[in-house]
Amino acid sequence: LSLPGAISIGVGLEELLKWIEMILLVSFCQALYRREEAHWLVFALTLAAGVQAIIGLYEFFGGSGAAHLWILDNRYFRAFGTFGQPNPFGGFMGLVLPLAFVTALGYGNRVWQALRADGWRALWQDQTQIILLSTVFYSAMAAVIGAGLVASWSRGAWIGFAAALAGMILFAFRSPVKALALAAIAILGVFVLGSSGLLPASMTERMGSFLEEFTTLGDARGLDITDANYAVLERLAHWQSAALIAADYPWLGVGFGNYEVAYPRYSLLNWPLALGHAHNYYLNLLAEVGLVGLTAYIFAWGMILILSIRLWRRSAGLPRAWSVGLLGAWFHLTIHSLVDKLYVNNLFLHLGCMLGLLAVLFAIDEHH
C-alpha cells in the first residue's frame, strides 16, 4: 500500500522482496520437512549460528584487526562474524541461542529418562548413544553461541537475550506459579551477582552506562557529543528523524524501505549520514509505512506469538522444547528491535526458516 506514493519504488520493492523470500522459505520448510523430521531443520539452524560464532570468537581474540572495534582496553575486538557489523551478529546469536539451549536440555532429558529406565546399560543402546551425541553437540553449540553473543559486545543483543531468557522461564513450566518463582530466583541471582562484583565489571559498566544514557537524554540537537555518548546520541538522532518523517506521512509513510532515501530531508544537525535504518524498527516502520503498516506488523507478530503459545500448550518432548526456544527468539526480536533493525545482512532468511520450523511443528497430522 505504501509503494505507489514511495519516494523510490525500486527501493521499496527491494525491501518487499525480503518478506516474499521469508514467506517462500516457510513454504519450502513445509514442503521439505514433516513434523518428525524437524530435528534436521533445528540442526541446520543451530549449525549455521555455531559456525558464525566460531568466526566471531576468532575475531574477538585478534583475528579481525579492526582498530575501530577495540574493546576492553584495546585487548580484544568486537566480534562480527561475516556480517561486517557487531550488532546484527549479536542479534543472530541472540535469536538462535534460545533454540540451541532448549534443544540441549530436551535431548539431555531424554538421556536422563533412558538412564532411569535401564540404568547404565542404556548407554550401550544405539538410540541412546545418538541422543547422547545430540546432547553434547547442542550443548557445545549453545556454549559457543553464548560466547559469541558476549563477544559481540552488543548491548541491544544482550538486552534482547535477557528478554528471551525471561520469556523462556515463563514458559518453562505449565504451572504459572513455578514459572514466576523461577523468574524471581533468576532476577535475584543476577542482582546478587551484580551487587557482589562477581559479574565482569566491564559488562556491568557497559550495560549501566547504556541504561543511564537512555534515561537521561533529551533532544539530540541540544546535547554535546562525546566519545562516551556518541553511539547513543546517534540512535537518538535517527529516532527523532523517523518521528519527523512520520509526522509528515502519518498513515502510509514515505514508502517501504525508504527511510534512508528520505533521511537527508529530515536529518538533524551534526548527523548528516543515514545509517540505512532508524535503529528502532518500530519507528522505522512508522516512518516507512505509517500507522497502517506498523499496526499490521504488530498484528502479524502477535499472531505468530499466539501460534507459538498454542504449539507450546499442545506439544510434549522436543517439539515443546522447540516451541519454548522459538518463543525466546520472538521475545528477543521484539525487544532488540527497540534499538536496532534485524531484517538486515540476510538475517531475514534465517527468520524465515525459524518461521518455517514453527509451521512444520504446528502442522496437524491427517490422523488427528
N, C-alpha and C positions, 0 to 999 in steps of 0.2 A: 504493500500500500504506500510505502514511503518513496518508492523508486521513481514514479512519474515526476515528482517535484524535487528530486535529488539534485544537488549541485553537480555531481558526477555519477551518471548512471552506471558507467563501467566499473567504478569502484564499488558501487552498491551491489552490482551483480557478482563481483568477486567475493564480497562478504556473504551474500546469499548462498553462493556455491558451497561454502563451508557447511552450512546447515543441510543442504541437499546431500552432501557427502556423508554427514552423520546419519541421516535417515537411510541412505543406501547401506552403510555399514551395519545398521541394526537389521536390515533385511538380509544382508549376507550372513550375519551370525545366525539368524533364524533358519536360513536355508542350509547352512553347513553343519550346524550342531543340533543334536537332540539334548533333552534335559540331562540324560545320563552321561553325555559326553562333555558337559560344561566344564569339567576339570581341565580339559585341554585348552579351552579359552582362558581360564584363570591362569594356567601355566604360562601361556604366551604373554598375557598382560603383565604378569609379575616378572618374567624374564626380561622383557623389554626395559622395565624400570630398573631392574637389578644391573643390567649392562650399563645403563646411563649412570647409575650410582657409582659403579666402579670407575668409570671415566671421570666422574666428578671428584672422587676421592684422590685420584691421581693428580688432578689439577690442584686440589686443596693443598697437597703436600709439595707443591712446587712445579707440577707438570705444566701449568698454564703459562707462568712467567708474565702474566698480565699485571703490570705495576698498579693500574688503577683499581685493581681488585684486592690489593693488600689488606689484610686484617690482622688483628692480634699482634700489634707492634711489628708489622711487616714480616712476620714469620711464616704466615700461611696466605693462601689465596682463596677467595670465594669460589666455590665450585659452580660450574655452569654446564657441564656435560657437553653435548653437541648443540645446545640451544643458543650459545653465544651470549646469554644473559643469565644471571643467577636467579632472578625472580621466577621466570617460567620453569626453570629447572627445579627450584624448590617447590613450586606448585605441583609439578609432575610427581615428585617424591611424596608429597603430602596426599595426593589423590590415590596413589597405589598402595601406600603403606598400610592403610586400614585393611585392604583386601588381603595382602600378604600376611599380615598379623593374624587375622581371624582364620585364615586357611591353615596356618601353622598350628593354631590351637585346635582346629577341627580335626586335623589328622592326628595330632597328639592325643586327643581324647579317644580316637578310635584305637590307637595303640594301647592306651590305658585300659580300655574295655576288653581288648583281647587278652591282656596280661591278667586281668581279674578273672576272666572266664577259664583260661587254660594255663595260667602261670607262665613260667619262663619257657615252657615248651612252645608257646605261641610264636616265639621268635624264630623258630625253625620252619614255620609255615611260610610259603611263598607270598601269600597275600599280605601277611603281617609285615614281612620284610619290605614289600613295596610301599606299604603305608608308612613304615618307619623311615625309609629313604625320603618319602614325600615330606614327612615332618621335618627332617634335617634340612632338606632343600628350602622349604618355605621359611623355616626359622632363620637360616643363613640369609635368605633374600630380605627378610624383614629387618635383620640387623644391618645389612649393607645399605638398604634404602633409608632406614632411620639415620644412619651415619651420613648419608648423602643429604638428607633434609637438614641436619645440623650444619654440614659443611657449606650449604648454600648461603648461610648467614642471612636468609631472607626472613625478616620479621613478619611479613604478611603470611608466608608459608607456615611459620611457627604458630601464629595465632589461628590460622586455618586448621592446622592439625590438632591444636588444643580443642577447637570446636568439634572436630571429628571424634576425638577421644571421648569428649563429654557425651556426644550422641551415641557412640558405641556402648558406653557404660549404661546409658539409659535403656538400651535395647538388648543388653547382655542377658537379662532375666525377664521372664514373663511376668514376674511379680514386680509391680512398681515400687513397693517398699524396699525390696532388696536392691533394686537399681539405684534408688535415691540414696540408700545407705552407702553403697559402693562409691557413688559420685561424691558424697560428703567426705568419705575417707580419702579419696583421691585428692580433692581440693585441700583438705587438711594436710595431707602428705606434702603437697607442693609448697604450701605455706610454711611448714616446718623446715623443709629443706632450704627454702629461700632465706628464711629468717636466721637459720643456723649457719649459713655460709657454706653448706655442702654442695649447692649448685655452683657451677663455674661462674665466677664474678663477671667475666666478660659477657656471658649470656644474659645474666640478670641486669647488668648495666645497660645493655643494648635494648632489652625489652622495656626497662624502666624509662629510659630516655625517650623511646618511641611513644609510649603512652602519655608521658608528661608533655611532650611537644604537641601531641594532637589535642590534648585537653586545654592547653593554654594559648594556642594560636588563634589569631583573628583573621582580618582581611590581609591576604598575602601582599597587597600593594603597599601596605604601611609598615612592613616588617623588615628589619635588617637581615641581610643574607650572610650567613656564616658557614664555615665548613661543617659545623655540628648540625645545623638545621636545614642544610641545602636540600637533602632528599625529601624531607617532609614538606618544606615550602614549595618545592617543585610539584609535588602531588596536589597540594592545596591550590596552587595557581591553576592547574588544569581542571580541578573540580569547579573552581569559580568560572572558568571559561565555559565549561559544559553547562553550568547553570545559566550563563548569559545566552548561550545558544538556545537552550530550552525555553527561555523567556520569550525569544523572538519566534520560535517554531514549537509551540506547546503541544500540538496534537500529533503530528506525524514527523516532526523533526526535520533535519536537513537531508535525510536520506541514509539508509542503512550503510554503515561503513564510512560515512562521510565526515566523521569528526575531524580527522586530520586535514581534510580538504577545507573545512570551514574555519579551522583554528586560527589562521593568520588574521582574520577579521575580528576575532574575539580574544586574542592573546593579551595577557597583562604585561605591563611594563617590566622589563628585565627577564621576561620569559617568552622570547620570540619563537623558540623551536618547539614544533609539535613532536610529541613522543609516540604518535601512532594511535593513542587512545587516552582516555581521561584518567587512567589509574584508579578508576572506580567504575565497575562495569554497569552498575545501575544508573549512575549519572551519564555514562557513555551512551547507554540505550536511550535515556531520556532526551539527550541531545540529538541522537541519530534517528530515532523512530517515535519520539514523543511519548505522551501518556498512553496512547493506544498500544504502541509496541512494548513499552515497559510492563503494562498490565498483562499483555499476552505472555510475555516471558515469565513473569512471576506465576501466572496461572499454570503454564506448562510445567515448570519445575515443581509447583505444588502438586500437580497430578502425578508426576514421577515419584515424588516423596510418598504420596498416598499409596501408589502401586508397590513401592518398596516395603512399606509397612504391612500391606496386605500379604506380600510374599513372606515376610518375617513371621506373621501370625500363623500361616498355614503350613510352613515348612518345618523340617526337622533335619538333624545331622548337618552335613556340609552345606546343602542349599540354604539352611537357616543361617549358618555362619557367614556364607557369602552375602546374604541379604543384609546382615549387620555391617559387613565390610562396605557394601555399596552405600548404605545409609551414611557411614562415616565419610565416604568420598563426597556425597552430596552435601553434607554439612561443611566439609572443608571448602568446597566450591562456593557455597553460599557466603561464608564469612570472608574467605580470601578475596572474593570479588569486590569487597568493600574498599580494597586498597590496590586492586590490580585487575587486569583482564587476562583470563587464562585461555581464551579462544585464539591463541597465537602459536607460532612455531610448531604447527601440526598437532598441538595438544588436543584439538577438537577431534582428530581422528581417533585418538585413544579414548576420549569421552564417548565417541560413537560406539566403539567396541564394548565399553562398560555398559552403555545403554542396551547394546545387543545382548550382553550377558543377562541383564535384567529381563529382557524379552524372552530369552531361552528358558530361564528359570521360571518365569511366570506362565509359560505355555501350559495349558491344561491338556493332559493326555486324553486321547479319544475314549479310553475306557472309563475315565472319570466323568 
